[in-house]
Amino acid sequence: HIETLPAIYESLVKMDQFAFTFSMQAQLAADLARDPNFTASEEQMLSLKEGLGLRTPGDEFWMPVGTLTASMDPEDKINLLSHIVPRFGGNPEQEAALQAFVSALKPTFATIKSKCPGMSEGDIQLLGTELLAAEILQPGRSTREQFAAWLGAMTEPDLMSYLRRRKMFKEDAVAEMKTMQEERAAEEARVEEEKQKMMEQTRKAREDRSMRFNPETGKMEEIKGKK
């Protein structure tokens, strides 16, 4: 849904550029636009603004989500937003899934903490929200009871393995972004260098009138017979 990008950026432009960098804005916009359920409806845009703190968060959803995920990294919060916002404005089953998600945050975090006592709060929140987003936010995947039973059966190695895979995915994405930025910077430098060479050739040609631009070769060439 590329057509939704202007509406997304209209909201994001109001964010603090230091706390919410352009690359983070671009990532969130791309994730939302790729989601087939995101249409930039009024309800979804209001939800996005609440999730970003541009509107007062509602007591029933965004306030508890924001409070309970306060230790997550900004990039992980962006990923969470991209999971949640497109789910707003759906059918009654989707509304029920959203409520099941928010009500399951505390017990999910508590279960993970009991199984992984050495895990940081940020990692507990990341892991818990990822598991809930995968199983609870999608209507028909798992009920709260089924999810609780499944999580209860997981061991510490199971949870740590899932967390490692999730972090590897993030690291790969960061590395891919860095490579893309480096390649773009190198291409911009190459174009600028070619531009400077052309300008220097043009300057010299004007000085001695011994060269001219050949449109067939795209280069400055010496005029034959000119001394």
N, CA, C and O of each residue as an XYZ file, in Angstrom:
908
protein
N       0.835     -1.203      0.000
C       0.000      0.000      0.000
C       0.874      1.259      0.000
O       0.924      2.001      0.981
N       1.561      1.480     -1.129
C       2.445      2.637     -1.240
C       1.675      3.932     -1.070
O       2.219      4.926     -0.590
N       0.406      3.922     -1.464
C      -0.395      5.151     -1.390
C      -0.611      5.633      0.038
O      -1.051      6.763      0.252
N      -0.303      4.777      1.026
C      -0.485      5.186      2.428
C       0.727      5.940      2.979
O       0.650      6.515      4.065
N       1.846      5.946      2.243
C       3.075      6.563      2.754
C       2.924      8.048      3.100
O       3.428      8.470      4.141
N       2.244      8.868      2.262
C       2.115     10.283      2.631
C       1.428     10.488      3.979
O       1.850     11.342      4.759
N       0.387      9.724      4.262
C      -0.318      9.851      5.537
C       0.579      9.449      6.700
O       0.535     10.062      7.767
N       1.393      8.413      6.490
C       2.306      7.969      7.546
C       3.326      9.051      7.852
O       3.530      9.411      9.011
N       3.970      9.575      6.804
C       5.010     10.583      7.014
C       4.441     11.884      7.558
O       5.140     12.624      8.250
N       3.183     12.169      7.257
C       2.549     13.369      7.809
C       2.504     13.297      9.334
O       2.601     14.321     10.012
N       2.358     12.090      9.868
C       2.376     11.908     11.321
C       3.802     11.863     11.848
O       4.103     12.457     12.884
N       4.686     11.155     11.132
C       6.047     10.966     11.612
C       6.850     12.255     11.626
O       7.766     12.399     12.436
N       6.524     13.205     10.737
C       7.305     14.438     10.656
C       7.220     15.248     11.948
O       8.057     16.116     12.194
N       6.217     14.966     12.765
C       6.047     15.692     14.024
C       6.883     15.103     15.159
O       6.904     15.642     16.266
N       7.564     14.008     14.882
C       8.359     13.364     15.919
C       9.677     14.098     16.127
O      10.179     14.769     15.226
N      10.227     13.960     17.327
C      11.542     14.501     17.657
C      12.597     13.771     16.828
O      12.756     12.557     16.961
N      13.324     14.504     15.966
C      14.280     13.890     15.055
C      15.466     13.251     15.777
O      16.126     12.372     15.224
N      15.738     13.688     17.005
C      16.849     13.098     17.748
C      16.440     11.768     18.372
O      17.213     10.811     18.373
N      15.218     11.715     18.901
C      14.744     10.489     19.542
C      14.243      9.477     18.512
O      14.286      8.269     18.744
N      13.767      9.985     17.370
C      13.162      9.129     16.352
C      13.773      9.513     15.009
O      13.215     10.327     14.273
N      14.928      8.917     14.695
C      15.720      9.304     13.537
C      14.989      9.022     12.225
O      13.995      8.298     12.185
N      15.515      9.620     11.152
C      14.889      9.434      9.838
C      14.907      7.972      9.418
O      13.935      7.482      8.843
N      16.009      7.266      9.702
C      16.080      5.851      9.319
C      15.023      5.030     10.059
O      14.468      4.082      9.503
N      14.747      5.396     11.317
C      13.707      4.710     12.078
C      12.331      5.024     11.498
O      11.473      4.145     11.413
N      12.121      6.276     11.100
C      10.856      6.655     10.473
C      10.644      5.881      9.173
O       9.555      5.378      8.897
N      11.717      5.799      8.386
C      11.626      5.107      7.104
C      11.310      3.627      7.305
O      10.532      3.048      6.547
N      11.916      3.015      8.329
C      11.662      1.608      8.602
C      10.207      1.374      8.993
O       9.573      0.442      8.498
N       9.675      2.219      9.882
C       8.291      2.073     10.307
C       7.341      2.288      9.132
O       6.391      1.527      8.950
N       7.597      3.319      8.340
C       6.733      3.606      7.186
C       6.732      2.432      6.212
O       5.678      2.040      5.711
N       7.911      1.870      5.944
C       8.007      0.743      5.011
C       7.281     -0.484      5.555
O       6.572     -1.167      4.816
N       7.458     -0.764      6.849
C       6.804     -1.932      7.457
C       5.281     -1.800      7.409
O       4.578     -2.765      7.109
N       4.784     -0.613      7.702
C       3.335     -0.405      7.682
C       2.794     -0.520      6.259
O       1.780     -1.178      6.029
N       3.470      0.119      5.304
C       2.990      0.111      3.919
C       2.987     -1.293      3.323
O       2.188     -1.591      2.436
N       3.886     -2.162      3.812
C       3.948     -3.541      3.295
C       2.847     -4.434      3.865
O       2.542     -5.483      3.298
N       2.250     -4.021      4.985
C       1.226     -4.857      5.616
C      -0.100     -4.721      4.858
O      -0.628     -3.615      4.747
N      -0.639     -5.814      4.342
C      -1.885     -5.738      3.555
C      -3.078     -5.238      4.358
O      -4.062     -4.780      3.778
N      -3.004     -5.321      5.698
C      -4.117     -4.854      6.517
C      -4.047     -3.362      6.828
O      -4.985     -2.803      7.396
N      -2.947     -2.719      6.461
C      -2.818     -1.287      6.751
C      -3.352     -0.470      5.580
O      -2.858     -0.572      4.457
N      -4.369      0.341      5.862
C      -5.008      1.170      4.831
C      -4.947      2.653      5.166
O      -5.486      3.479      4.430
N      -4.287      2.998      6.285
C      -4.217      4.392      6.754
C      -5.607      4.927      7.071
O      -5.895      6.107      6.867
N      -6.463      4.042      7.574
C      -7.806      4.474      7.974
C      -7.697      5.422      9.162
O      -6.652      5.516      9.807
N      -8.770      6.107      9.435
C      -8.759      7.074     10.541
C      -8.415      6.387     11.860
O      -7.639      6.920     12.653
N      -8.985      5.217     12.096
C      -8.717      4.506     13.345
C      -7.254      4.063     13.428
O      -6.643      4.135     14.494
N      -6.699      3.608     12.314
C      -5.301      3.187     12.310
C      -4.363      4.368     12.526
O      -3.368      4.243     13.240
N      -4.665      5.513     11.917
C      -3.807      6.678     12.080
C      -3.886      7.224     13.503
O      -2.880      7.686     14.042
N      -5.057      7.178     14.112
C      -5.181      7.589     15.514
C      -4.382      6.642     16.407
O      -3.722      7.068     17.355
N      -4.454      5.349     16.085
C      -3.696      4.355     16.850
C      -2.200      4.594     16.711
O      -1.464      4.503     17.693
N      -1.745      4.901     15.494
C      -0.330      5.178     15.256
C       0.126      6.374     16.093
O       1.190      6.332     16.712
N      -0.664      7.416     16.112
C      -0.297      8.617     16.873
C      -0.254      8.342     18.370
O       0.601      8.875     19.076
N      -1.169      7.515     18.854
C      -1.139      7.148     20.273
C       0.100      6.312     20.579
O       0.759      6.511     21.600
N       0.406      5.379     19.686
C       1.577      4.530     19.892
C       2.877      5.312     19.866
O       3.842      4.939     20.533
N       2.909      6.398     19.095
C       4.098      7.239     18.999
C       4.146      8.317     20.074
O       5.153      9.010     20.218
N       3.063      8.457     20.824
C       3.028      9.486     21.857
C       2.628     10.858     21.340
O       2.814     11.860     22.031
N       2.076     10.913     20.124
C       1.627     12.186     19.560
C       0.225     12.539     20.017
O      -0.218     13.676     19.860
N      -0.470     11.570     20.578
C      -1.769     11.765     21.219
C      -1.730     11.067     22.575
O      -0.937     10.150     22.792
N      -2.583     11.505     23.469
C      -2.640     10.874     24.788
C      -3.037      9.411     24.639
O      -4.113      9.125     24.114
N      -2.203      8.479     25.085
C      -2.512      7.044     24.934
C      -3.782      6.665     25.691
O      -4.014      7.133     26.805
N      -4.596      5.818     25.077
C      -5.808      5.356     25.726
C      -5.498      4.416     26.882
O      -4.530      3.657     26.835
N      -6.321      4.472     27.910
C      -6.102      3.650     29.107
C      -6.246      2.150     28.834
O      -5.642      1.329     29.524
N      -7.052      1.798     27.824
C      -7.343      0.385     27.602
C      -6.270     -0.339     26.804
O      -6.120     -1.555     26.926
N      -5.517      0.401     25.985
C      -4.532     -0.300     25.156
C      -3.152      0.350     25.195
O      -2.230     -0.213     25.787
N      -2.989      1.512     24.584
C      -1.653      2.063     24.407
C      -0.969      2.481     25.699
O       0.257      2.428     25.792
N      -1.741      2.894     26.696
C      -1.103      3.245     27.971
C      -0.438      2.027     28.609
O       0.737      2.102     28.968
N      -1.152      0.904     28.763
C      -0.475     -0.277     29.332
C       0.626     -0.838     28.432
O       1.650     -1.305     28.929
N       0.425     -0.797     27.113
C       1.474     -1.289     26.212
C       2.732     -0.454     26.370
O       3.829     -1.005     26.463
N       2.593      0.875     26.404
C       3.748      1.748     26.561
C       4.454      1.557     27.886
O       5.683      1.552     27.950
N       3.674      1.401     28.944
C       4.248      1.235     30.285
C       4.973     -0.099     30.424
O       6.063     -0.172     30.993
N       4.361     -1.135     29.904
C       4.912     -2.479     30.082
C       6.072     -2.798     29.141
O       6.777     -3.787     29.344
N       6.275     -1.977     28.117
C       7.387     -2.216     27.175
C       8.416     -1.088     27.244
O       9.145     -0.848     26.281
N       8.472     -0.406     28.370
C       9.345      0.771     28.509
C      10.831      0.448     28.381
O      11.628      1.331     28.065
N      11.212     -0.795     28.621
C      12.636     -1.160     28.591
C      13.107     -1.645     27.222
O      14.290     -1.943     27.051
N      12.214     -1.729     26.256
C      12.601     -2.202     24.925
C      13.395     -1.141     24.178
O      13.206      0.056     24.396
N      14.296     -1.590     23.285
C      15.036     -0.673     22.426
C      14.074      0.033     21.474
O      13.051     -0.540     21.098
N      14.386      1.273     21.078
C      13.516      2.011     20.149
C      13.230      1.236     18.862
O      12.097      1.227     18.382
N      14.262      0.581     18.298
C      14.063     -0.171     17.056
C      13.078     -1.319     17.252
O      12.291     -1.625     16.356
N      13.121     -1.956     18.424
C      12.196     -3.053     18.703
C      10.778     -2.539     18.911
O       9.811     -3.220     18.567
N      10.651     -1.336     19.474
C       9.327     -0.735     19.639
C       8.716     -0.408     18.278
O       7.509     -0.550     18.082
N       9.558      0.031     17.341
C       9.083      0.316     15.991
C       8.524     -0.952     15.362
O       7.460     -0.933     14.742
N       9.250     -2.052     15.528
C       8.783     -3.329     15.000
C       7.451     -3.725     15.622
O       6.565     -4.238     14.939
N       7.316     -3.481     16.928
C       6.062     -3.802     17.615
C       4.909     -2.948     17.078
O       3.808     -3.452     16.856
N       5.169     -1.656     16.872
C       4.146     -0.777     16.302
C       3.663     -1.290     14.952
O       2.467     -1.284     14.661
N       4.617     -1.738     14.130
C       4.248     -2.213     12.796
C       3.417     -3.486     12.856
O       2.671     -3.779     11.921
N       3.535     -4.249     13.943
C       2.691     -5.433     14.137
C       1.276     -5.030     14.573
O       0.287     -5.607     14.121
N       1.200     -4.036     15.453
C      -0.066     -3.715     16.112
C      -0.968     -2.797     15.306
O      -2.149     -3.093     15.124
N      -0.422     -1.679     14.816
C      -1.255     -0.641     14.196
C      -2.163     -1.177     13.080
O      -3.338     -0.811     13.054
N      -1.681     -2.029     12.154
C      -2.564     -2.521     11.095
C      -3.727     -3.369     11.594
O      -4.679     -3.606     10.850
N      -3.664     -3.827     12.836
C      -4.737     -4.667     13.367
C      -5.952     -3.843     13.812
O      -7.025     -4.403     14.038
N      -5.794     -2.529     13.938
C      -6.906     -1.692     14.364
C      -7.886     -1.462     13.216
O      -7.509     -1.425     12.045
N      -9.159     -1.308     13.593
C     -10.197     -1.066     12.597
C     -10.664     -2.312     11.890
O     -11.297     -2.235     10.837
N     -10.357     -3.459     12.459
C     -10.754     -4.715     11.830
C     -12.113     -5.215     12.318
O     -12.928     -4.443     12.823
N     -12.341     -6.508     12.159
C     -13.615     -7.111     12.564
C     -13.602     -7.393     14.069
O     -12.572     -7.222     14.720
N     -14.740     -7.825     14.625
C     -14.804     -8.099     16.067
C     -13.755     -9.110     16.538
O     -13.245     -8.996     17.653
N     -13.429    -10.095     15.700
C     -12.414    -11.078     16.085
C     -11.051    -10.414     16.254
O     -10.296    -10.752     17.166
N     -10.743     -9.468     15.371
C      -9.471     -8.765     15.476
C      -9.441     -7.862     16.707
O      -8.416     -7.759     17.380
N     -10.561     -7.212     16.998
C     -10.643     -6.378     18.205
C     -10.416     -7.222     19.453
O      -9.740     -6.798     20.391
N     -10.990     -8.425     19.451
C     -10.815     -9.322     20.589
C      -9.353     -9.756     20.711
O      -8.833     -9.910     21.816
N      -8.692     -9.953     19.560
C      -7.279    -10.351     19.574
C      -6.403     -9.240     20.158
O      -5.444     -9.518     20.877
N      -6.731     -7.989     19.849
C      -5.982     -6.863     20.410
C      -6.123     -6.822     21.931
O      -5.144     -6.600     22.644
N      -7.316     -7.034     22.414
C      -7.539     -7.024     23.858
C      -6.855     -8.209     24.530
O      -6.342     -8.092     25.643
N      -6.852     -9.353     23.842
C      -6.167    -10.523     24.393
C      -4.664    -10.258     24.467
O      -4.003    -10.679     25.416
N      -4.133     -9.568     23.477
C      -2.714     -9.236     23.448
C      -2.335     -8.386     24.651
O      -1.405     -8.726     25.383
N      -3.040     -7.290     24.860
C      -2.659     -6.364     25.932
C      -2.875     -6.987     27.306
O      -2.095     -6.738     28.226
N      -3.915     -7.788     27.457
C      -4.179     -8.401     28.761
C      -3.194     -9.525     29.079
O      -3.031     -9.905     30.238
N      -2.535    -10.057     28.038
C      -1.597    -11.168     28.245
C      -0.163    -10.701     28.471
O       0.709    -11.522     28.754
N       0.099     -9.402     28.353
C       1.473     -8.917     28.482
C       2.078     -9.246     29.848
O       3.142     -9.861     29.924
N       1.415     -8.845     30.907
C       1.965     -9.051     32.247
C       2.222    -10.515     32.554
O       3.335    -10.860     32.950
N       1.221    -11.404     32.386
C       1.487    -12.819     32.703
C       2.540    -13.449     31.798
O       3.275    -14.338     32.228
N       2.619    -12.995     30.547
C       3.640    -13.528     29.638
C       5.031    -13.133     30.111
O       5.932    -13.970     30.162
N       5.210    -11.870     30.455
C       6.506    -11.410     30.945
C       6.892    -12.131     32.244
O       8.051    -12.492     32.449
N       5.891    -12.331     33.117
C       6.159    -13.004     34.393
C       6.605    -14.445     34.170
O       7.514    -14.928     34.845
N       5.964    -15.135     33.219
C       6.335    -16.520     32.920
C       7.753    -16.609     32.369
O       8.537    -17.466     32.778
N       8.074    -15.707     31.430
C       9.422    -15.705     30.846
C      10.465    -15.419     31.920
O      11.519    -16.054     31.957
N      10.167    -14.469     32.781
C      11.114    -14.112     33.839
C      11.346    -15.273     34.794
O      12.466    -15.488     35.257
N      10.290    -16.020     35.087
C      10.439    -17.161     35.998
C      11.279    -18.270     35.385
O      11.977    -18.990     36.098
N      11.212    -18.411     34.053
C      11.974    -19.445     33.365
C      13.398    -18.990     33.034
O      14.315    -19.806     32.942
N      13.568    -17.681     32.859
C      14.880    -17.122     32.487
C      15.233    -15.993     33.462
O      15.178    -14.823     33.085
N      15.587    -16.316     34.688
C      15.831    -15.288     35.712
C      16.979    -14.344     35.389
O      17.034    -13.240     35.930
N      17.893    -14.753     34.522
C      19.015    -13.892     34.185
C      18.768    -12.991     32.991
O      19.635    -12.195     32.631
N      17.612    -13.097     32.375
C      17.309    -12.306     31.187
C      16.976    -10.869     31.579
O      16.293    -10.640     32.577
N      17.456     -9.899     30.797
C      17.193     -8.490     31.080
C      15.730     -8.151     30.834
O      15.036     -8.867     30.112
N      15.261     -7.057     31.435
C      13.869     -6.639     31.262
C      13.575     -6.333     29.794
O      12.513     -6.675     29.274
N      14.537     -5.681     29.135
C      14.333     -5.362     27.727
C      14.163     -6.602     26.871
O      13.311     -6.634     25.984
N      14.975     -7.631     27.133
C      14.872     -8.874     26.368
C      13.595     -9.633     26.703
O      12.987    -10.247     25.827
N      13.191     -9.592     27.963
C      11.927    -10.234     28.350
C      10.765     -9.592     27.592
O       9.895    -10.286     27.066
N      10.763     -8.265     27.544
C       9.685     -7.555     26.856
C       9.724     -7.800     25.354
O       8.680     -7.967     24.724
N      10.924     -7.823     24.778
C      11.060     -8.115     23.353
C      10.546     -9.506     23.032
O       9.744     -9.681     22.114
N      11.006    -10.493     23.785
C      10.616    -11.872     23.540
C       9.117    -12.072     23.748
O       8.454    -12.722     22.941
N       8.587    -11.508     24.835
C       7.167    -11.670     25.124
C       6.268    -11.059     24.065
O       5.289    -11.673     23.640
N       6.603     -9.843     23.639
C       5.765     -9.188     22.624
C       5.871     -9.897     21.279
O       4.892     -9.971     20.537
N       7.055    -10.418     20.961
C       7.206    -11.139     19.700
C       6.348    -12.402     19.685
O       5.670    -12.690     18.699
N       6.385    -13.146     20.777
C       5.593    -14.373     20.860
C       4.105    -14.073     20.816
O       3.345    -14.765     20.138
N       3.690    -13.042     21.538
C       2.273    -12.665     21.547
C       1.819    -12.163     20.183
O       0.722    -12.490     19.730
N       2.668    -11.364     19.525
C       2.304    -10.843     18.207
C       2.123    -11.970     17.200
O       1.246    -11.919     16.337
N       2.967    -12.987     17.325
C       2.899    -14.109     16.376
C       1.691    -14.998     16.620
O       1.110    -15.526     15.671
N       1.304    -15.171     17.881
C       0.261    -16.147     18.206
C      -1.099    -15.541     18.570
O      -2.137    -16.138     18.284
N      -1.100    -14.382     19.187
C      -2.353    -13.821     19.695
C      -2.940    -12.743     18.789
O      -4.158    -12.666     18.629
N      -2.075    -11.902     18.189
C      -2.586    -10.805     17.355
C      -3.277    -11.295     16.086
O      -4.114    -10.594     15.517
N      -2.927    -12.494     15.649
C      -3.547    -13.054     14.449
C      -4.775    -13.870     14.852
O      -4.624    -14.951     15.422
N      -5.980    -13.386     14.575
C      -7.192    -14.137     14.967
C      -7.176    -15.564     14.423
O      -6.859    -15.801     13.257
N      -7.522    -16.493     15.285
C      -7.602    -17.885     14.865
C      -6.329    -18.681     15.078
O      -6.331    -19.900     14.902
N      -5.226    -18.012     15.459
C      -3.974    -18.739     15.672
C      -4.003    -19.482     17.008
O      -3.910    -20.708     17.051
N      -4.133    -18.727     18.087
C      -4.147    -19.340     19.423
C      -5.038    -18.522     20.349
O      -5.093    -17.296     20.250
N      -5.726    -19.206     21.240
C      -6.452    -18.496     22.292
C      -5.461    -18.165     23.403
O      -4.340    -18.672     23.413
N      -5.878    -17.311     24.340
C      -4.993    -16.995     25.449
C      -4.633    -18.237     26.235
O      -3.497    -18.392     26.684
N      -5.612    -19.132     26.404
C      -5.389    -20.355     27.177
C      -4.387    -21.261     26.457
O      -3.496    -21.829     27.090
N      -4.533    -21.396     25.140
C      -3.612    -22.227     24.368
C      -2.205    -21.635     24.399
O      -1.219    -22.359     24.540
N      -2.125    -20.330     24.266
C      -0.820    -19.669     24.297
C      -0.153    -19.862     25.657
O       1.041    -20.154     25.733
N      -0.927    -19.696     26.731
C      -0.371    -19.854     28.074
C       0.143    -21.266     28.291
O       1.196    -21.453     28.902
N      -0.584    -22.261     27.800
C      -0.154    -23.654     27.950
C       1.121    -23.913     27.151
O       2.032    -24.590     27.627
N       1.181    -23.372     25.939
C       2.361    -23.532     25.086
C       3.592    -22.868     25.712
O       4.672    -23.456     25.758
N       3.409    -21.636     26.193
C       4.524    -20.920     26.819
C       4.977    -21.634     28.091
O       6.171    -21.715     28.378
N       4.012    -22.148     28.845
C       4.335    -22.847     30.081
C       5.153    -24.098     29.854
O       5.901    -24.520     30.736
N       5.019    -24.697     28.683
C       5.754    -25.928     28.373
C       7.159    -25.657     27.848
O       7.975    -26.573     27.746
N       7.443    -24.394     27.514
C       8.763    -24.060     26.977
C       9.806    -24.024     28.090
O       9.504    -23.672     29.231
N      11.031    -24.391     27.743
C      12.127    -24.390     28.706
C      12.982    -23.140     28.507
O      12.806    -22.404     27.536
N      13.902    -22.912     29.428
C      14.796    -21.759     29.285
C      15.604    -21.845     27.985
O      15.702    -20.841     27.280
N      16.187    -23.000     27.639
C      16.904    -23.080     26.358
C      16.006    -22.760     25.159
O      16.453    -22.130     24.200
N      14.736    -23.192     25.212
C      13.803    -22.893     24.120
C      13.656    -21.380     23.943
O      13.742    -20.857     22.831
N      13.434    -20.696     25.057
C      13.207    -19.253     25.021
C      14.477    -18.504     24.613
O      14.413    -17.542     23.847
N      15.616    -18.940     25.117
C      16.870    -18.289     24.771
C      17.183    -18.479     23.286
O      17.714    -17.573     22.644
N      16.859    -19.639     22.746
C      17.084    -19.904     21.334
C      16.227    -18.988     20.469
O      16.696    -18.443     19.470
N      14.970    -18.826     20.863
C      14.069    -17.944     20.115
C      14.589    -16.511     20.153
O      14.575    -15.812     19.140
N      15.045    -16.081     21.323
C      15.562    -14.722     21.471
C      16.796    -14.511     20.604
O      16.940    -13.458     19.983
N      17.682    -15.492     20.553
C      18.889    -15.374     19.719
C      18.519    -15.242     18.247
O      19.100    -14.431     17.525
N      17.552    -16.038     17.805
C      17.132    -15.962     16.401
C      16.548    -14.593     16.092
O      16.796    -14.020     15.031
N      15.766    -14.077     17.037
C      15.171    -12.751     16.838
C      16.241    -11.671     16.753
O      16.142    -10.766     15.924
N      17.254    -11.754     17.595
C      18.316    -10.751     17.591
C      19.198    -10.881     16.346
O      19.691     -9.881     15.825
N      19.394    -12.111     15.872
C      20.157    -12.299     14.647
C      19.440    -11.660     13.477
O      20.076    -11.076     12.599
N      18.131    -11.765     13.458
C      17.337    -11.135     12.400
C      17.533     -9.624     12.426
O      17.692     -8.995     11.380
N      17.522     -9.049     13.616
C      17.731     -7.603     13.768
C      19.137     -7.213     13.325
O      19.315     -6.221     12.619
N      20.137     -7.995     13.739
C      21.521     -7.692     13.372
C      21.724     -7.786     11.864
O      22.436     -6.973     11.275
N      21.092     -8.785     11.239
C      21.197     -8.915      9.785
C      20.580     -7.711      9.088
O      21.115     -7.214      8.096
N      19.444     -7.243      9.617
C      18.772     -6.088      9.021
C      19.631     -4.838      9.154
O      19.724     -4.041      8.221
N      20.259     -4.668     10.314
C      21.137     -3.514     10.529
C      22.335     -3.575      9.591
O      22.715     -2.566      8.999
N      22.934     -4.769      9.456
C      24.082     -4.932      8.572
C      23.701     -4.662      7.124
O      24.462     -4.040      6.383
N      22.523     -5.129      6.721
C      22.051     -4.897      5.359
C      21.854     -3.407      5.110
O      22.212     -2.900      4.047
N      21.285     -2.706      6.090
C      21.072     -1.271      5.963
C      22.407     -0.545      5.867
O      22.556      0.376      5.065
N      23.387     -0.956      6.684
C      24.701     -0.317      6.662
C      25.372     -0.513      5.310
O      25.964      0.419      4.767
N      25.280     -1.729      4.763
C      25.868     -2.002      3.454
C      25.222     -1.149      2.376
O      25.909     -0.603      1.513
N      23.906     -1.037      2.427
C      23.181     -0.236      1.444
C      23.607      1.234      1.530
O      23.801      1.890      0.506
N      23.752      1.747      2.756
C      24.158      3.133      2.940
C      25.571      3.363      2.425
O      25.853      4.395      1.816
N      26.470      2.394      2.671
C      27.850      2.517      2.197
C      27.905      2.489      0.675
O      28.654      3.254      0.067
N      27.114      1.609      0.054
C      27.092      1.525     -1.399
C      26.530      2.813     -1.996
O      27.024      3.296     -3.015
N      25.506      3.362     -1.366
C      24.922      4.614     -1.861
C      25.920      5.761     -1.730
O      26.032      6.596     -2.628
N      26.653      5.803     -0.597
C      27.647      6.857     -0.388
C      28.772      6.739     -1.419
O      29.251      7.747     -1.938
N      29.192      5.499     -1.714
C      30.255      5.289     -2.705
C      29.805      5.731     -4.093
O      30.579      6.332     -4.838
N      28.558      5.433     -4.439
C      28.030      5.835     -5.741
C      27.920      7.351     -5.840
O      28.228      7.931     -6.881
N      27.485      7.992     -4.768
C      27.395      9.451     -4.763
C      28.778     10.082     -4.907
O      28.941     11.093     -5.590
N      29.782      9.467     -4.247
C      31.151      9.970     -4.350
C      31.672      9.807     -5.779
O      32.348     10.694     -6.301
N      31.354      8.669     -6.411
C      31.796      8.427     -7.788
C      31.187      9.439     -8.746
O      31.874      9.987     -9.607
N      29.890      9.680     -8.586
C      29.204     10.653     -9.455
C      29.784     12.052     -9.263
O      29.975     12.794    -10.226
N      30.060     12.398     -8.013
C      30.625     13.718     -7.732
C      32.023     13.845     -8.338
O      32.383     14.897     -8.865
N      32.806     12.770     -8.262
C      34.144     12.795     -8.840
C      34.085     12.982    -10.353
O      34.858     13.758    -10.914
N      33.165     12.270    -11.018
C      33.002     12.419    -12.459
C      32.563     13.832    -12.815
O      32.997     14.395    -13.819
N      31.711     14.387    -11.993
C      31.231     15.755    -12.222
C      32.383     16.744    -12.132
O      32.510     17.650    -12.956
N      33.221     16.554    -11.112
C      34.359     17.452    -10.940
C      35.344     17.325    -12.099
O      35.895     18.329    -12.550
N      35.575     16.098    -12.591
C      36.461     15.894    -13.724
C      35.929     16.608    -14.969
O      36.681     17.253    -15.700
N      34.630     16.480    -15.191
C      34.025     17.123    -16.347
C      34.134     18.637    -16.255
O      34.417     19.306    -17.249
N      33.907     19.176    -15.059
C      34.009     20.619    -14.864
C      35.432     21.103    -15.107
O      35.642     22.169    -15.686
N      36.416     20.311    -14.658
C      37.817     20.689    -14.845
C      38.194     20.646    -16.322
O      38.911     21.524    -16.800
N      37.722     19.640    -17.047
C      37.987     19.547    -18.477
C      37.353     20.720    -19.215
O      37.954     21.286    -20.128
N      36.152     21.077    -18.821
C      35.461     22.204    -19.450
C      36.206     23.499    -19.195
O      36.333     24.333    -20.092
N      36.699     23.674    -17.977
C      37.446     24.886    -17.639
C      38.708     25.008    -18.483
O      39.025     26.073    -19.014
N      39.424     23.883    -18.594
C      40.658     23.902    -19.376
C      40.370     24.167    -20.848
O      41.108     24.892    -21.516
N      39.286     23.569    -21.348
C      38.925     23.760    -22.751
C      38.608     25.220    -23.036
O      38.968     25.740    -24.092
N      37.949     25.870    -22.118
C      37.635     27.286    -22.302
C      38.891     28.139    -22.306
O      38.965     29.180    -22.959
N      39.888     27.657    -21.545
C      41.128     28.422    -21.450
C      41.932     28.371    -22.749
O      42.443     29.395    -23.203
N      42.044     27.206    -23.333
C      42.890     27.117    -24.536
C      42.106     26.864    -25.817
O      42.691     26.809    -26.899
N      40.805     26.710    -25.709
C      39.950     26.490    -26.870
C      40.454     25.353    -27.755
O      40.244     25.349    -28.968
N      41.117     24.399    -27.129
C      41.687     23.306    -27.914
C      40.882     22.017    -27.789
O      41.218     21.003    -28.401
N      39.804     22.065    -26.983
C      39.006     20.855    -26.805
C      37.528     21.170    -26.995
O      37.097     22.318    -26.882
N      36.785     20.149    -27.278
C      35.334     20.302    -27.393
C      34.664     19.029    -26.891
O      35.298     17.976    -26.817
N      33.390     19.124    -26.549
C      32.640     17.974    -26.037
C      32.086     17.176    -27.202
O      31.405     17.716    -28.074
N      32.385     15.882    -27.207
C      31.895     14.974    -28.241
C      30.676     14.234    -27.690
O      30.822     13.376    -26.819
N      29.467     14.554    -28.186
C      28.258     13.900    -27.641
C      28.197     12.406    -27.911
O      27.478     11.679    -27.225
N      28.956     11.936    -28.919
C      28.940     10.513    -29.244
C      29.705      9.690    -28.218
O      29.316      8.570    -27.886
N      30.807     10.265    -27.716
C      31.623      9.545    -26.727
C      31.337      9.995    -25.311
O      31.682      9.306    -24.351
N      30.692     11.176    -25.176
C      30.417     11.699    -23.847
C      31.652     12.233    -23.163
O      31.681     12.348    -21.937
N      32.713     12.573    -23.962
C      33.968     13.044    -23.387
C      34.408     14.340    -24.056
O      33.952     14.695    -25.142
N      35.325     15.042    -23.355
C      35.963     16.207    -23.936
C      37.131     15.710    -24.783
O      37.968     14.953    -24.290
N      37.205     16.130    -26.071
C      38.249     15.669    -26.969
C      38.964     16.857    -27.604
O      38.383     17.926    -27.794
N      40.236     16.642    -27.925
C      41.049     17.691    -28.542
C      40.593     17.927    -29.973
O      40.329     16.979    -30.713
N      40.502     19.195    -30.359
C      40.120     19.535    -31.703
C      41.281     19.239    -32.634
O      42.382     19.749    -32.431
N      41.049     18.424    -33.652
C      42.120     18.025    -34.553
C      42.668     19.235    -35.292
O      41.927     20.082    -35.790
N      43.981     19.281    -35.343
C      44.651     20.353    -36.046
C      44.818     21.595    -35.222
O      45.409     22.569    -35.687
N      44.300     21.588    -33.977
C      44.410     22.752    -33.096
C      45.699     22.650    -32.324
O      45.953     21.620    -31.701
N      46.494     23.641    -32.339
C      47.785     23.631    -31.640
C      47.704     24.622    -30.491
O      48.674     24.792    -29.752
